[in-house]
Amino acid sequence: MLILTTPTIEGKTIVKYHGLVSGQAIMGANLFKDLFARVRDVVGGRSASYEQELRRAKDLAMKEMADECTSLGGNAIVGVDLDFETIGESMLMVSASGTAVSCQ
């Protein structure tokens, strides 16, 4: 399935718009990941555990959105927007939305 941030698909023709599709994922980070991330914040560097959790949440949200597109009869999603938020101190939320289309 094509999933694009652009409103059109180069080389393809959109023949039907099925409507808005979305997916959300909320992930909790455990206490040890939080502790090590705080240490990294103090000494500098990247938090691989948080990056991995964000990537996993993004993948889950996009899969949920793609599944909804398929159930509507679409084969692509255009105009995709990803939002990343924190909830409280240890929850990560990713929301993905776009327009389900059929293209040829």
N, C-alpha and C positions, 0 to 999 in steps of 0.2 A: 504494500500500500504506500502510495506517495503521501508524505506529510510535509507540507511546505508553509513557510511564513509568508510567502508571496500570495497575492490575490488571484494569480493566473498560473497556468502550467505551460511552460514553454514547449512548443511542439505538440501540444495536445489541445483538444477542444472540450470545454466543459459543456455537457449536454443536459445536465439536470442538477439543480441545487436541492439538497435534501434537508438543509437546515443546520442549526447550531448543534455541535456535539462538544462534550466536555469530559474531563476526567480529573479526579483529585486523588492525592495520596498524602496521608499524614503519617509521619514516622516519628517514633520516639527514639531518642538517643539515650543509651544507658549511662549510668553514673560514671563508669570508668572512662568512657569516651569523652564525657563532659569534663572530667578532671584533666585528662591529657590535653584536651583542646584549650583549656584555660592556661595550662603550663606553656603551651605553644604560643598563646597570645602574649604571654609575658616575655618569653625568650625569643620570639620571632619564629617565622616559618609557617608552613601550611599544615592544616589539620587534615590528614589523609582520611581519617575515619569519618569526619563530617562530609568531606567531598564524596566519599563512597556512598554515604546515606543520601545525599542530595541527588546523586546520579541514579540511585536505585528508586527514589521517590519520583524523579522525572520519568524514568522508564515505565513505572507503574501507571502514572497519570496518562502518559501517551498511549499505553496499551489499552487502558480503559476507554479513552477517546476513540481509538481505532476500532475497538470492538463495537462501540455504539454506532460508528459510521457504517460498519459492515451490516449491522442489524437493520439499518435504514436502507440498505441497498447500494451504498456508495462504495467507490473504490479509491478515493483520494480525499484528503482534507487540505483546504487552503486557508490562508489567513490565520495561521496558528499563532497563539499568544501563550507564553509560559510566564507564570507568576510564582515567585518563591517568597515564602513568608515564614517567620518564626512565630510559634504560639507558646507563650510562657517562656521558660528558660531552656526547655529540653525537647520541644516538639518542632518538627520541620514540616511545612506544608507546601506542596507543589500543586498548582492548578493549571491545566492545559485546556484551551478551548479553540475552536475553529469551525469552519463550515464544511460539512460533508457534501461531496459532489460525486457525480458520475462523469468520467471523462473517457474519451476515445482518441 
